[in-house]
Amino acid sequence: MNLEPVSVESTASAPPHPMAHSKLQRKASHGEVTCTPVERRSSDAPLKQLLIQKALCKIADHGLFGREHVSQYLMDLYRRNCRPNTIRSRFASIFVFLQYLKAQG
């Protein structure tokens, strides 16, 4: 096995210039990179809060039970900094399930 020594001060791992950031975003949009920049995620906070509020209102409007549990779950997704689409899709699944349970009695 041929191992090459690596220095801690090496600049090989650092992005060469700001264009590396845009390349990372392009790769992320093609599914090559699984993380997104922190700056973009933090700007989604008001949208996430609005989605959670709408979700909880939707549960109340339809007279479904489990609002407190759903609220805790969605807030956990918010704290873990999940994307707005993740929060939206997970709530959609929960909502359909709660409607099914209500129909079953």
Backbone as a printed PyTorch tensor [residue, N CA C, xyz], in Angstrom:
tensor([[[  0.8490,  -1.1650,   0.0000],
         [  0.0000,   0.0000,   0.0000],
         [  0.8940,   1.2270,   0.0000]],

        [[  0.6770,   2.1010,  -0.9370],
         [  1.5020,   3.2910,  -1.0870],
         [  0.7580,   4.4880,  -0.5130]],

        [[  1.1570,   4.9590,   0.6680],
         [  0.4930,   6.0800,   1.3190],
         [  1.3010,   7.3470,   1.1130]],

        [[  0.6270,   8.4240,   0.8010],
         [  1.2770,   9.7070,   0.5900],
         [  1.1040,  10.5460,   1.8510]],

        [[  2.1730,  11.1260,   2.3960],
         [  2.0380,  11.9530,   3.5980],
         [  1.2550,  13.2240,   3.2890]],

        [[  0.3920,  13.6040,   4.2310],
         [ -0.4280,  14.7970,   4.0600],
         [ -0.1490,  15.7430,   5.2180]],

        [[  0.0970,  16.9960,   4.9060],
         [  0.3510,  18.0090,   5.9140],
         [ -0.9590,  18.6360,   6.3500]],

        [[ -1.0460,  19.0310,   7.6210],
         [ -2.2380,  19.6810,   8.1270],
         [ -2.3930,  21.0600,   7.4890]],

        [[ -1.2900,  21.7130,   7.1870],
         [ -1.3310,  23.0440,   6.6060],
         [ -1.5380,  23.0200,   5.1000]],

        [[ -1.7480,  21.8900,   4.5260],
         [ -1.9110,  21.7780,   3.0930],
         [ -3.1730,  22.5110,   2.6470]],

        [[ -3.0950,  23.2090,   1.5240],
         [ -4.2530,  23.9210,   0.9790],
         [ -5.0020,  23.0740,  -0.0280]],

        [[ -4.6090,  21.8340,  -0.1620],
         [ -5.2470,  20.9660,  -1.1530],
         [ -6.7190,  20.7310,  -0.8440]],

        [[ -7.1000,  20.7110,   0.4400],
         [ -8.4870,  20.4420,   0.7910],
         [ -9.3390,  21.7030,   0.7950]],

        [[ -8.7230,  22.8830,   0.8140],
         [ -9.4740,  24.1360,   0.8270],
         [ -9.9190,  24.4870,  -0.5830]],

        [[-11.1140,  25.0830,  -0.7340],
         [-11.5560,  25.4760,  -2.0600],
         [-10.6240,  26.5540,  -2.6270]],

        [[-10.2830,  26.4710,  -3.8990],
         [ -9.3350,  27.4040,  -4.4650],
         [ -9.8680,  28.8290,  -4.5610]],

        [[-11.1540,  29.0170,  -4.7880],
         [-11.7360,  30.3500,  -4.9080],
         [-13.2470,  30.2500,  -4.7430]],

        [[-13.9460,  31.3910,  -4.7070],
         [-15.3920,  31.3650,  -4.4800],
         [-16.1900,  30.5720,  -5.5040]],

        [[-15.6620,  30.3230,  -6.6680],
         [-16.3850,  29.5430,  -7.6640],
         [-16.6390,  28.1140,  -7.1850]],

        [[-15.8130,  27.6350,  -6.2640],
         [-16.0020,  26.2780,  -5.7460],
         [-17.3660,  26.1440,  -5.0870]],

        [[-17.8480,  27.2310,  -4.4790],
         [-19.1500,  27.2160,  -3.8240],
         [-20.2650,  26.9840,  -4.8440]],

        [[-20.1930,  27.6710,  -5.9830],
         [-21.2270,  27.4870,  -6.9960],
         [-21.1510,  26.0970,  -7.6170]],

        [[-19.9570,  25.5460,  -7.7350],
         [-19.8190,  24.1830,  -8.2320],
         [-20.4760,  23.2020,  -7.2720]],

        [[-20.3170,  23.4790,  -5.9760],
         [-20.9190,  22.6180,  -4.9630],
         [-22.4390,  22.6560,  -5.0940]],

        [[-22.9890,  23.8460,  -5.3370],
         [-24.4370,  23.9480,  -5.4840],
         [-24.9090,  23.2050,  -6.7330]],

        [[-24.1530,  23.3160,  -7.8340],
         [-24.5340,  22.5990,  -9.0490],
         [-24.5070,  21.1040,  -8.8150]],

        [[-23.4730,  20.6240,  -8.1200],
         [-23.3950,  19.1970,  -7.8410],
         [-24.5430,  18.7680,  -6.9500]],

        [[-24.9120,  19.6140,  -5.9920],
         [-26.0070,  19.2740,  -5.0940],
         [-27.3130,  19.1570,  -5.8600]],

        [[-27.5000,  19.9920,  -6.8640],
         [-28.7400,  19.9180,  -7.6200],
         [-28.8030,  18.6660,  -8.4910]],

        [[-27.6500,  18.0770,  -8.7870],
         [-27.6250,  16.8450,  -9.5750],
         [-27.5350,  15.6050,  -8.6950]],

        [[-27.6250,  15.7730,  -7.3750],
         [-27.6210,  14.6390,  -6.4700],
         [-26.2360,  14.1050,  -6.1500]],

        [[-25.1970,  14.8280,  -6.5160],
         [-23.8470,  14.3440,  -6.2520],
         [-23.3860,  14.6870,  -4.8360]],

        [[-23.9240,  15.7440,  -4.2550],
         [-23.5440,  16.1730,  -2.9160],
         [-24.8130,  16.1950,  -2.0780]],

        [[-24.7480,  15.6740,  -0.8580],
         [-25.9620,  15.5510,  -0.0530],
         [-26.2030,  16.7250,   0.8780]],

        [[-25.2360,  17.5970,   1.0730],
         [-25.4430,  18.7170,   1.9800],
         [-25.6000,  20.0070,   1.1920]],

        [[-26.2360,  20.9960,   1.8280],
         [-26.3850,  22.3020,   1.2110],
         [-25.7090,  23.3300,   2.0970]],

        [[-25.3500,  24.4740,   1.5460],
         [-24.6740,  25.4900,   2.3460],
         [-25.5400,  25.9640,   3.5050]],

        [[-24.9100,  26.2930,   4.6160],
         [-25.6210,  26.7120,   5.8200],
         [-26.3530,  28.0230,   5.5700]],

        [[-25.7760,  28.9280,   4.7680],
         [-26.4050,  30.2210,   4.5210],
         [-27.7840,  30.0390,   3.8990]],

        [[-27.9200,  29.1350,   2.9730],
         [-29.1930,  28.9190,   2.2960],
         [-30.2110,  28.3140,   3.2410]],

        [[-29.7970,  27.3950,   4.0540],
         [-30.7270,  26.7340,   4.9730],
         [-31.2550,  27.6950,   6.0280]],

        [[-30.4120,  28.5760,   6.5530],
         [-30.8630,  29.4670,   7.6150],
         [-31.8850,  30.4690,   7.1030]],

        [[-31.8530,  30.7980,   5.8010],
         [-32.8250,  31.7350,   5.2540],
         [-34.1950,  31.0800,   5.0820]],

        [[-34.2610,  29.7680,   5.1650],
         [-35.5240,  29.0440,   5.0350],
         [-36.3080,  28.9940,   6.3450]],

        [[-35.7550,  29.5190,   7.4240],
         [-36.3920,  29.4050,   8.7370],
         [-37.8140,  29.9740,   8.7640]],

        [[-38.0640,  31.1840,   8.2540],
         [-39.4500,  31.6870,   8.2960],
         [-40.4100,  30.8120,   7.4770]],

        [[-39.9490,  30.2930,   6.3550],
         [-40.7930,  29.4130,   5.5410],
         [-41.1260,  28.1360,   6.3000]],

        [[-40.1340,  27.5810,   6.9800],
         [-40.3640,  26.3590,   7.7570],
         [-41.3870,  26.6020,   8.8550]],

        [[-41.2570,  27.7300,   9.5570],
         [-42.2040,  28.0410,  10.6330],
         [-43.6110,  28.2250,  10.0870]],

        [[-43.7170,  28.8700,   8.9240],
         [-45.0200,  29.0550,   8.3020],
         [-45.6270,  27.7140,   7.9000]],

        [[-44.8160,  26.8200,   7.3580],
         [-45.2990,  25.4940,   6.9800],
         [-45.8250,  24.7300,   8.1890]],

        [[-45.1060,  24.8110,   9.3000],
         [-45.5290,  24.1130,  10.5160],
         [-46.8450,  24.6830,  11.0230]],

        [[-46.9800,  26.0130,  11.0200],
         [-48.2260,  26.6330,  11.4790],
         [-49.4040,  26.2290,  10.5930]],

        [[-49.1930,  26.2320,   9.2720],
         [-50.2530,  25.8190,   8.3510],
         [-50.6410,  24.3650,   8.5700]],

        [[-49.6390,  23.5310,   8.8110],
         [-49.8970,  22.1050,   9.0320],
         [-50.7570,  21.9020,  10.2710]],

        [[-50.4190,  22.5880,  11.3390],
         [-51.1820,  22.4350,  12.5830],
         [-52.5950,  22.9790,  12.4400]],

        [[-52.7570,  24.0610,  11.6920],
         [-54.1040,  24.5980,  11.4330],
         [-54.9190,  23.6150,  10.5950]],

        [[-54.2730,  22.9760,   9.6500],
         [-54.9620,  22.0100,   8.7900],
         [-55.4710,  20.8230,   9.6040]],

        [[-54.6760,  20.3780,  10.5740],
         [-55.1090,  19.2890,  11.4420],
         [-56.3210,  19.7180,  12.2550]],

        [[-56.2690,  20.9410,  12.8020],
         [-57.3810,  21.4350,  13.6050],
         [-58.6400,  21.6280,  12.7550]],

        [[-58.4840,  22.1460,  11.5440],
         [-59.6330,  22.3830,  10.6680],
         [-60.3510,  21.0910,  10.2850]],

        [[-59.6230,  20.0110,  10.1510],
         [-60.2170,  18.7340,   9.7670],
         [-60.6480,  17.8990,  10.9790]],

        [[-60.4310,  18.4300,  12.1750],
         [-60.8580,  17.7240,  13.3780],
         [-60.0950,  16.4440,  13.6390]],

        [[-58.8310,  16.4200,  13.2740],
         [-58.0120,  15.2260,  13.4670],
         [-57.3540,  15.2620,  14.8440]],

        [[-57.0760,  14.0960,  15.3860],
         [-56.4060,  14.0130,  16.6740],
         [-54.8970,  13.9060,  16.4740]],

        [[-54.1550,  14.0450,  17.5570],
         [-52.7010,  13.9000,  17.5020],
         [-51.9630,  15.1830,  17.1730]],

        [[-52.6460,  16.3180,  17.3100],
         [-52.0280,  17.5930,  16.9560],
         [-50.7480,  17.8330,  17.7490]],

        [[-50.7610,  17.5300,  19.0060],
         [-49.5850,  17.7630,  19.8630],
         [-48.4020,  16.9050,  19.4170]],

        [[-48.6630,  15.6700,  19.0890],
         [-47.5880,  14.7780,  18.6460],
         [-47.0120,  15.2210,  17.3050]],

        [[-47.8990,  15.6170,  16.4020],
         [-47.4480,  16.0920,  15.0890],
         [-46.6320,  17.3710,  15.2580]],

        [[-47.0920,  18.2420,  16.1460],
         [-46.3650,  19.4850,  16.4170],
         [-44.9550,  19.1990,  16.9180]],

        [[-44.8360,  18.2780,  17.8560],
         [-43.5130,  17.9250,  18.3830],
         [-42.6200,  17.3360,  17.2940]],

        [[-43.1940,  16.4980,  16.4370],
         [-42.4160,  15.8750,  15.3640],
         [-41.9350,  16.9150,  14.3480]],

        [[-42.8430,  17.8020,  13.9410],
         [-42.4590,  18.8290,  12.9720],
         [-41.4380,  19.7950,  13.5470]],

        [[-41.5660,  20.1150,  14.8270],
         [-40.5730,  20.9950,  15.4580],
         [-39.2200,  20.2960,  15.5650]],

        [[-39.2250,  18.9900,  15.7310],
         [-37.9700,  18.2410,  15.7250],
         [-37.3170,  18.3260,  14.3530]],

        [[-38.1130,  18.2120,  13.2950],
         [-37.5770,  18.3720,  11.9410],
         [-37.0040,  19.7740,  11.7580]],

        [[-37.6910,  20.7650,  12.3080],
         [-37.2160,  22.1530,  12.2310],
         [-35.8830,  22.3130,  12.9640]],

        [[-35.8010,  21.7520,  14.1690],
         [-34.5570,  21.8490,  14.9620],
         [-33.3930,  21.1420,  14.2810]],

        [[-33.7070,  20.0410,  13.5670],
         [-32.6540,  19.3120,  12.8580],
         [-32.3310,  19.9570,  11.5100]],

        [[-32.9490,  21.1070,  11.2500],
         [-32.6730,  21.9140,  10.0710],
         [-32.9980,  21.1740,   8.7730]],

        [[-34.1050,  20.4460,   8.7750],
         [-34.5360,  19.7750,   7.5510],
         [-35.0570,  20.8130,   6.5610]],

        [[-35.0030,  20.4860,   5.3070],
         [-35.4450,  21.3870,   4.2500],
         [-36.9660,  21.5600,   4.3020]],

        [[-37.4740,  22.6870,   3.7920],
         [-38.9230,  22.9090,   3.7860],
         [-39.6980,  21.8060,   3.0560]],

        [[-39.1520,  21.3100,   1.9600],
         [-39.8460,  20.2350,   1.2330],
         [-39.9140,  18.9590,   2.0530]],

        [[-38.9110,  18.7110,   2.8750],
         [-38.9370,  17.5370,   3.7490],
         [-40.0640,  17.6720,   4.7640]],

        [[-40.1690,  18.8430,   5.3680],
         [-41.2320,  19.0910,   6.3530],
         [-42.5930,  18.9450,   5.6760]],

        [[-42.7270,  19.5130,   4.4900],
         [-43.9860,  19.4660,   3.7580],
         [-44.3780,  18.0290,   3.3980]],

        [[-43.4460,  17.2580,   2.8910],
         [-43.7770,  15.8980,   2.4680],
         [-44.0430,  14.9730,   3.6460]],

        [[-43.3030,  15.1420,   4.7230],
         [-43.5620,  14.2980,   5.8970],
         [-44.9130,  14.6120,   6.5060]],

        [[-45.2710,  15.9090,   6.5230],
         [-46.5880,  16.2530,   7.0460],
         [-47.6900,  15.6840,   6.1530]],

        [[-47.4880,  15.7270,   4.8430],
         [-48.5050,  15.2000,   3.9270],
         [-48.7730,  13.7310,   4.2140]],

        [[-47.7280,  12.9810,   4.4780],
         [-47.8940,  11.5540,   4.7940],
         [-48.6340,  11.3640,   6.1110]],

        [[-48.2670,  12.1490,   7.0910],
         [-48.9230,  12.0620,   8.4040],
         [-50.3880,  12.4460,   8.2800]],

        [[-50.6690,  13.4940,   7.5060],
         [-52.0370,  13.9720,   7.3440],
         [-52.9300,  12.9040,   6.7170]],

        [[-52.4420,  12.2640,   5.6760],
         [-53.2120,  11.1990,   5.0260],
         [-53.4560,  10.0550,   6.0130]],

        [[-52.4430,   9.7190,   6.7920],
         [-52.5880,   8.6440,   7.7750],
         [-53.6170,   9.0160,   8.8430]],

        [[-53.5830,  10.2590,   9.3250],
         [-54.5510,  10.6830,  10.3410],
         [-55.9750,  10.6920,   9.7800]],

        [[-56.1230,  11.0670,   8.5040],
         [-57.4430,  11.0120,   7.8790],
         [-57.9450,   9.5710,   7.7880]],

        [[-57.0510,   8.6570,   7.4730],
         [-57.4130,   7.2390,   7.4050],
         [-57.8740,   6.7520,   8.7760]],

        [[-57.1210,   7.1090,   9.8230],
         [-57.4730,   6.6690,  11.1730],
         [-58.8290,   7.2440,  11.5860]],

        [[-59.0880,   8.4780,  11.2190],
         [-60.3800,   9.0920,  11.5630],
         [-61.5080,   8.3740,  10.8400]],

        [[-61.2980,   8.0160,   9.5910],
         [-62.3300,   7.3030,   8.8270],
         [-62.5950,   5.9180,   9.3920]],

        [[-61.5670,   5.2880,   9.9600],
         [-61.7270,   3.9580,  10.5450],
         [-62.3930,   4.0010,  11.9010]],

        [[-62.4210,   5.1940,  12.4940],
         [-63.0750,   5.3450,  13.7860],
         [-62.1070,   5.1030,  14.8750]]])
